[in-house]
Amino acid sequence: MSSYIMFSIVMLATSILLCILGIMIFCGKTNLIHDYHQTWVKDKKAYGKAFGRGLCGMSFSFLASGVISLVGHSDEFIYLSLCVLLILFLISGLFLIRVQANYNKREV
């Protein structure tokens, strides 16, 4: 099996796991998020929905990267898929940081 296909399989598996986790959190299982990150959260339902959307977005970055590496079997496509992965992962990470900042505010 070529390394391109193995890379795509790993990306697809990671995408599926993150998407399942994101859907579970979106549906209300906020206990899957570490307690420390929920210390000051008042509206856990809205927090879970926003956090779940962020994780599903992060799973899309892995899916897009895997699909790009399957389309072309050359090193250029691997580099392109890694660039797409990093850019979309960064955007999703920034979204999750914003969710944390919005919902985990300490009120004095």
C-alpha positions as CSV (number, residue, x, y, z in Angstrom):
1,M,0.0,0.0,0.0
2,S,1.4,3.4,-0.9
3,S,2.2,6.1,1.6
4,Y,-0.4,8.4,0.0
5,I,-3.2,5.9,0.7
6,M,-1.9,5.3,4.3
7,F,-1.8,9.1,4.9
8,S,-5.4,9.4,3.6
9,I,-6.6,6.5,5.8
10,V,-5.0,8.1,8.9
11,M,-6.6,11.5,8.0
12,L,-10.0,9.9,7.5
13,A,-9.8,7.9,10.8
14,T,-8.8,11.1,12.7
15,S,-11.6,13.0,11.0
16,I,-14.2,10.4,11.9
17,L,-13.1,10.3,15.5
18,L,-13.1,14.1,15.9
19,C,-16.5,14.4,14.2
20,I,-18.0,11.8,16.5
21,L,-16.6,13.6,19.5
22,G,-17.8,16.9,18.2
23,I,-21.3,15.6,17.6
24,M,-21.4,14.1,21.1
25,I,-20.4,17.4,22.7
26,F,-22.8,19.3,20.4
27,C,-25.6,17.0,21.7
28,G,-24.9,17.9,25.3
29,K,-22.2,15.6,26.6
30,T,-20.0,18.5,27.9
31,N,-18.5,16.1,30.4
32,L,-16.2,15.0,27.6
33,I,-14.5,18.4,28.0
34,H,-12.1,18.7,30.9
35,D,-13.6,20.3,34.0
36,Y,-10.9,22.9,34.0
37,H,-12.1,24.3,30.7
38,Q,-15.6,24.6,32.1
39,T,-14.8,26.2,35.4
40,W,-16.7,29.5,34.8
41,V,-19.2,28.3,32.1
42,K,-22.7,29.3,33.0
43,D,-24.6,28.2,29.8
44,K,-23.2,24.6,29.3
45,K,-25.7,23.9,26.5
46,A,-24.6,26.8,24.3
47,Y,-21.0,26.1,25.2
48,G,-21.3,22.5,24.1
49,K,-22.9,23.5,20.8
50,A,-20.2,26.0,20.0
51,F,-17.4,23.7,21.1
52,G,-18.9,20.8,19.1
53,R,-19.0,22.9,16.0
54,G,-15.4,23.8,16.5
55,L,-14.4,20.1,16.8
56,C,-16.5,19.3,13.7
57,G,-14.6,22.0,11.8
58,M,-11.4,20.6,13.0
59,S,-12.4,17.2,11.7
60,F,-13.2,18.8,8.3
61,S,-9.5,19.9,8.2
62,F,-8.4,16.3,8.5
63,L,-10.9,15.1,5.9
64,A,-10.0,17.8,3.4
65,S,-6.3,16.9,3.8
66,G,-6.9,13.2,3.3
67,V,-9.0,13.8,0.2
68,I,-6.4,16.1,-1.4
69,S,-3.7,13.5,-0.8
70,L,-5.9,10.9,-2.5
71,V,-6.5,13.1,-5.6
72,G,-2.9,13.3,-6.6
73,H,-0.2,10.8,-6.0
74,S,2.8,13.1,-5.9
75,D,4.8,14.9,-3.3
76,E,3.3,18.2,-4.3
77,F,-0.2,17.0,-3.3
78,I,1.1,15.8,0.0
79,Y,2.6,19.3,0.7
80,L,-0.6,20.9,-0.5
81,S,-2.7,18.6,1.8
82,L,-0.4,19.4,4.8
83,C,-0.8,23.2,4.1
84,V,-4.6,22.8,3.9
85,L,-4.5,20.8,7.1
86,L,-2.4,23.4,9.0
87,I,-4.5,26.3,7.8
88,L,-7.9,24.8,8.5
89,F,-6.6,23.4,11.8
90,L,-5.4,26.8,12.8
91,I,-8.7,28.4,11.9
92,S,-10.6,25.8,13.9
93,G,-8.2,26.1,16.8
94,L,-8.7,29.9,16.9
95,F,-12.5,29.3,16.8
96,L,-12.1,27.0,19.9
97,I,-10.0,29.6,21.6
98,R,-12.7,32.2,20.9
99,V,-15.4,29.8,22.3
100,Q,-13.3,29.4,25.5
101,A,-12.9,33.1,25.8
102,N,-16.6,33.8,25.3
103,Y,-18.1,31.1,27.6
104,N,-15.4,30.7,30.2
105,K,-15.4,34.2,31.6
106,R,-14.7,34.8,35.3
107,E,-17.1,37.2,36.8
108,V,-15.8,39.0,39.9
